[in-house]
Structures are given as structure tokens and as C-alpha cells.
Amino acid sequence: MSHRPLLVGIVNITEDSFSDGGRYLDSEEALRHARYLREQGADVIELGAAASNPDSARVPAEEECRRLSQVLEQLTAENIPTSVDTFLPETQRFAIAGGVSYLNDIQGFPYPEQYPALAEADCRLVVMHSVQRTGPATKVVTRPAEVWAGITEFFTERVAALEAAGVDRSRIVVDPGLGYFLGSNPDTSFAVLSGVRRLKEEFGLPVMISASRKSFLRTVTGRSIEDSGSATLAAELFAALEGADYIRTHDVAALHDALTVLRAVADHDGALAV
């Protein structure tokens, strides 16, 4: 396996994230988990101060910044690459000032008035697509072909707008979205996940995939969130083999070790040939 994606470890500093809400609201617990994920092989630690699932509550920017403040400051001081997951411009500016390495926006940076600040920043921008376009995920039924057409249109327009505003193309990462961000029916998510290589070829940009513990995996397996590790790992390994550049995950150790084994096997491919 010649291509190895960067692993983005998720730390949710939230009350109602679908998989671990409430576990890391305390700054010390969040830091402890971030360091653990780093030890397990995370290249980047992503901090989220507000959940984005369909049942989550809205969190004002002031509260997002309060939750992030101590954790972001300490991780930056330890030279740990960080990402902040937020679609609020105020929180994005706070994260930039705090030295964040990545901004991940589930709305894909829709506010042109924010572009000058983004252009002046040094961090990379994860431009995520969703069928909702604005706000958190909702439960809607979608058709795979229509969603893929929407993905192509969305990235074409949004990447061009960011570049026109002065954001260097080398700073842009695209994420097609999965789970409820694409629709409540699992077929759409599986169709988009199967198109990672196509997405890379169409836009020539790094691709981030976030399948970890998402609803579409649980729907087809019938497993609970607690038992979704195997399904998550299968989806993540597929994305890695298709060339995903970043994989955003809750279970860094499992993915890190699986990729290590894949690479070890690939390194010995043909070793027994006579």
C-alpha cells in the first residue's frame, strides 16, 4: 500500500454528539483523550464544540469558544496539529487566532464576508458538502445520482469562490459528506463512498472521508453505535485503498493498525516469486 492517509482523531467537547456526547466536556478529559488518540497514531486532533447530528442542540459561538479555549491552547503549545469543526464564523476566527492547523466546516464556508479572514489565515480548509447546505444534518430521503451531481456542482462553485477570494488551492481539502449529511437512506452514502477516486480525479484536491460510526453503516449491519467498530473499519479501509488523503475517525488505533498491516503485506507482495 503506497498511499497512507492522514488520520484525524475526533474529540467531541459536546453534550449530545451521537457517539460520545458528554464524555469530554471537561477540558482535562478532552486533553487526556486527545493525547491518547495522538499516542494511538492520530496525525491531527479535531476538536468539535457542537454536535451536528439531526437531534443536536444549537450551541452559540461564545459557548463553542469557551469549550475549545483551554484544549486548543494546550494542544497548540504541545505542537500537536489541530483541527476545529465549526460552521460559525466567530468560532472560526477564534480558532485561527489560536493557531489551528485546519478548519472543518460542514457548510463548506458559505459566507463570502468571511473569505478575507480565511485568505489571510495559514490553516487548511476542509470544505464539506451536505445536501442541507446550511446548518446541521437533517433526515431527508435522497437519490444517489442527484446527490453526486450536487456534489460536483457544489465543489466546482465553492472552490472557485474561495480561490477567487485569495485562498490558495493548496490549502483546500474536500469532504463529500456521509450519513445524514447525504440523506437518511444508506444507498446514497455507499454510492458516494465508492466514488472517492472519482472525486480526486475530478478536482485534483485532497479528500477527507468521515464514515466513523455513522448511521448508514449501522442501518445495513443492524448494529448499535457501540458495536459499529467493524463496519466503520471496513468503510475506512475501503476509503484508504481508494486514495482518501484524510480519514476522520473515533477509533484511531484500529485504523492505524489495520493500515500498518496492509502496508506490511503490500511491502512483501511478490516476495515469494521464483
C-alpha positions as CSV (number, residue, x, y, z in Angstrom):
1,M,0.0,0.0,0.0
2,S,1.9,3.1,-1.3
3,H,-0.6,5.7,-0.1
4,R,-1.2,6.3,3.6
5,P,-4.0,8.7,4.6
6,L,-3.5,11.1,7.5
7,L,-5.6,10.1,10.5
8,V,-7.8,12.7,12.1
9,G,-8.8,11.8,15.7
10,I,-12.1,13.1,16.9
11,V,-12.6,14.8,20.3
12,N,-16.2,15.9,20.8
13,I,-16.4,18.6,23.5
14,T,-20.2,18.4,23.4
15,E,-23.2,17.3,25.3
16,D,-25.1,15.5,22.5
17,S,-22.7,14.1,19.9
18,F,-24.3,10.8,18.7
19,S,-21.5,8.5,19.8
20,D,-19.7,10.1,22.8
21,G,-21.7,13.2,23.9
22,G,-20.9,14.4,27.4
23,R,-17.7,12.3,27.8
24,Y,-15.2,15.1,27.1
25,L,-16.9,18.3,28.2
26,D,-14.4,18.7,30.9
27,S,-11.2,20.2,29.4
28,E,-8.9,17.9,31.2
29,E,-10.8,14.8,30.0
30,A,-10.8,16.3,26.4
31,L,-7.0,16.8,26.7
32,R,-6.4,13.3,28.1
33,H,-8.4,11.8,25.2
34,A,-6.6,14.0,22.6
35,R,-3.2,12.9,23.8
36,Y,-4.4,9.2,23.9
37,L,-5.5,9.5,20.2
38,R,-2.2,11.1,19.4
39,E,-0.4,8.2,21.0
40,Q,-2.5,5.7,19.0
41,G,-1.4,7.3,15.8
42,A,-3.5,10.3,15.1
43,D,-1.8,12.9,12.8
44,V,-4.3,15.6,13.6
45,I,-6.7,16.1,16.5
46,E,-10.0,17.5,15.6
47,L,-12.0,19.4,18.3
48,G,-15.7,19.8,17.9
49,A,-17.6,22.0,20.4
50,A,-21.1,21.5,18.9
51,A,-22.8,18.3,17.6
52,S,-24.2,18.3,14.1
53,N,-26.5,15.3,14.1
54,P,-30.2,15.8,13.4
55,D,-31.1,15.7,17.1
56,S,-28.4,18.0,18.4
57,A,-29.0,21.4,20.0
58,R,-27.6,24.6,18.6
59,V,-24.6,26.0,20.5
60,P,-23.8,29.7,20.3
61,A,-20.3,30.8,19.3
62,E,-19.5,32.1,22.7
63,E,-20.0,28.7,24.2
64,E,-18.1,27.0,21.4
65,C,-15.1,29.2,22.1
66,R,-15.3,28.6,25.8
67,R,-15.3,24.8,25.4
68,L,-12.4,25.0,22.9
69,S,-10.3,27.6,24.6
70,Q,-8.2,25.6,27.1
71,V,-7.9,22.5,25.0
72,L,-6.9,24.3,21.8
73,E,-4.4,26.4,23.7
74,Q,-2.7,23.4,25.3
75,L,-2.6,21.2,22.2
76,T,-1.1,24.1,20.2
77,A,1.5,24.6,23.0
78,E,2.4,20.9,22.7
79,N,2.8,21.3,18.9
80,I,0.0,18.9,18.2
81,P,-1.7,19.6,14.8
82,T,-5.3,20.5,15.5
83,S,-8.5,21.0,13.6
84,V,-11.6,22.7,14.7
85,D,-15.0,21.5,13.5
86,T,-17.4,24.5,13.3
87,F,-19.5,26.4,10.9
88,L,-19.8,29.6,13.0
89,P,-17.6,32.4,11.6
90,E,-17.0,33.8,15.1
91,T,-15.6,30.4,16.2
92,Q,-13.6,30.1,13.1
93,R,-11.9,33.4,13.7
94,F,-11.2,32.3,17.3
95,A,-9.7,29.1,16.1
96,I,-7.5,30.9,13.6
97,A,-6.2,33.2,16.3
98,G,-5.5,30.2,18.4
99,G,-3.1,28.7,15.9
100,V,-5.4,25.9,14.5
101,S,-4.0,23.8,11.6
102,Y,-7.3,23.0,10.0
103,L,-10.8,24.4,9.9
104,N,-13.6,21.9,9.1
105,D,-16.9,23.5,8.1
106,I,-19.9,21.2,7.5
107,Q,-21.4,24.0,5.5
108,G,-18.4,24.4,3.3
109,F,-17.6,28.0,4.1
110,P,-20.8,29.7,2.7
111,Y,-20.2,33.3,3.9
112,P,-18.2,35.4,1.4
113,E,-17.8,38.1,4.1
114,Q,-15.6,35.6,5.9
115,Y,-13.3,34.9,3.0
116,P,-10.8,37.8,3.6
117,A,-10.0,36.3,7.0
118,L,-9.8,32.8,5.6
119,A,-7.5,34.1,2.8
120,E,-5.1,35.7,5.4
121,A,-5.0,32.6,7.6
122,D,-2.4,29.8,7.3
123,C,-4.6,26.9,8.2
124,R,-6.1,24.4,5.7
125,L,-9.8,24.5,5.0
126,V,-11.9,21.3,4.9
127,V,-14.8,22.2,2.6
128,M,-17.6,19.8,3.4
129,H,-20.6,19.1,1.2
130,S,-24.0,18.4,2.6
131,V,-27.4,18.2,1.0
132,Q,-28.6,20.6,3.7
133,R,-26.1,23.2,2.5
134,T,-26.6,25.2,5.8
135,G,-26.9,24.1,9.4
136,P,-26.6,20.6,10.9
137,A,-27.7,17.3,9.3
138,T,-31.4,16.6,8.8
139,K,-33.3,13.4,7.9
140,V,-34.2,13.6,4.2
141,V,-34.5,10.9,1.6
142,T,-32.2,11.4,-1.4
143,R,-31.3,9.7,-4.7
144,P,-27.6,8.8,-5.2
145,A,-27.3,10.2,-8.8
146,E,-28.8,13.5,-7.9
147,V,-26.6,13.9,-4.8
148,W,-23.5,13.1,-6.8
149,A,-24.4,15.8,-9.3
150,G,-24.9,18.2,-6.4
151,I,-21.5,17.3,-5.0
152,T,-19.8,18.1,-8.3
153,E,-21.7,21.4,-8.7
154,F,-21.1,22.4,-5.1
155,F,-17.3,21.9,-5.1
156,T,-17.0,23.5,-8.5
157,E,-18.6,26.7,-7.3
158,R,-17.3,26.8,-3.7
159,V,-13.7,26.0,-4.5
160,A,-13.7,28.6,-7.3
161,A,-15.2,31.2,-4.9
162,L,-12.5,30.6,-2.3
163,E,-9.7,30.8,-4.8
164,A,-11.1,34.0,-6.3
165,A,-11.1,35.5,-2.7
166,G,-7.4,34.7,-2.3
167,V,-7.4,31.2,-0.7
168,D,-4.6,29.2,-2.2
169,R,-5.7,26.0,-3.7
170,S,-3.0,24.1,-1.8
171,R,-4.9,24.8,1.4
172,I,-8.2,23.3,0.3
173,V,-9.4,19.8,1.3
174,V,-12.8,18.5,0.1
175,D,-15.2,16.2,2.1
176,P,-18.3,14.9,0.2
177,G,-20.2,14.2,3.5
178,L,-21.7,10.9,4.5
179,G,-24.6,9.7,6.7
180,Y,-27.4,12.1,7.3
181,F,-25.4,14.8,5.5
182,L,-26.2,13.0,2.3
183,G,-29.6,11.6,3.3
184,S,-31.3,9.1,5.6
185,N,-31.1,6.2,3.0
186,P,-27.8,4.3,3.2
187,D,-27.6,3.8,-0.6
188,T,-26.6,7.4,-1.1
189,S,-23.7,7.2,1.3
190,F,-22.4,4.0,-0.1
191,A,-22.6,5.3,-3.6
192,V,-20.6,8.4,-2.6
193,L,-18.1,6.4,-0.6
194,S,-17.5,4.3,-3.7
195,G,-16.7,7.5,-5.6
196,V,-13.6,8.6,-3.7
197,R,-11.2,8.0,-6.6
198,R,-13.6,9.8,-9.0
199,L,-13.8,12.8,-6.7
200,K,-10.0,13.0,-6.5
201,E,-9.7,12.8,-10.3
202,E,-12.4,15.4,-10.9
203,F,-11.0,18.1,-8.6
204,G,-7.3,17.2,-8.1
205,L,-7.7,18.1,-4.4
206,P,-7.1,16.1,-1.2
207,V,-10.2,14.2,0.0
208,M,-11.3,13.7,3.6
209,I,-13.7,10.9,4.5
210,S,-15.6,10.7,7.7
211,A,-17.5,7.4,8.0
212,S,-16.8,6.6,11.6
213,R,-19.9,5.2,13.4
214,K,-22.3,6.9,11.0
215,S,-25.9,5.9,10.6
216,F,-25.6,4.4,7.1
217,L,-23.2,1.7,8.4
218,R,-25.5,0.8,11.3
219,T,-28.5,0.6,9.1
220,V,-27.1,-2.1,6.9
221,T,-25.5,-4.1,9.7
222,G,-28.3,-3.7,12.3
223,R,-25.6,-2.9,14.9
224,S,-25.7,-0.3,17.6
225,I,-23.2,2.6,17.8
226,E,-21.2,0.6,20.4
227,D,-20.9,-2.3,18.0
228,S,-20.2,-0.4,14.9
229,G,-16.4,-0.7,15.0
230,S,-16.1,-3.4,12.4
231,A,-18.4,-1.7,9.9
232,T,-16.5,1.6,10.4
233,L,-13.1,0.0,9.9
234,A,-14.3,-1.7,6.7
235,A,-15.6,1.6,5.3
236,E,-12.4,3.4,6.3
237,L,-10.1,0.8,4.8
238,F,-12.0,1.0,1.5
239,A,-11.6,4.8,1.5
240,A,-7.9,4.4,2.2
241,L,-7.4,1.9,-0.6
242,E,-9.3,4.3,-3.0
243,G,-6.9,7.1,-2.2
244,A,-8.5,9.1,0.6
245,D,-6.0,11.6,1.9
246,Y,-7.5,12.1,5.3
247,I,-9.7,9.8,7.4
248,R,-11.6,11.3,10.3
249,T,-12.2,8.6,12.9
250,H,-13.1,7.9,16.5
251,D,-11.0,4.8,16.8
252,V,-7.6,5.8,15.7
253,A,-5.8,2.7,17.0
254,A,-7.9,0.2,15.0
255,L,-7.5,2.1,11.7
256,H,-3.8,2.8,12.3
257,D,-3.0,-0.9,13.0
258,A,-5.1,-2.1,10.0
259,L,-3.3,0.3,7.7
260,T,0.0,-0.8,9.1
261,V,-0.8,-4.5,8.3
262,L,-2.0,-3.6,4.8
263,R,1.3,-1.8,4.2
264,A,3.3,-4.7,5.6
265,V,1.5,-7.1,3.3
266,A,2.0,-4.8,0.3
267,D,5.7,-4.4,1.0
268,H,6.0,-8.2,0.7
269,D,3.9,-8.6,-2.4
270,G,5.8,-10.8,-4.8
271,A,8.5,-11.8,-2.3
272,L,7.8,-15.5,-2.9
273,A,8.0,-15.3,-6.7
274,V,10.6,-17.6,-8.1
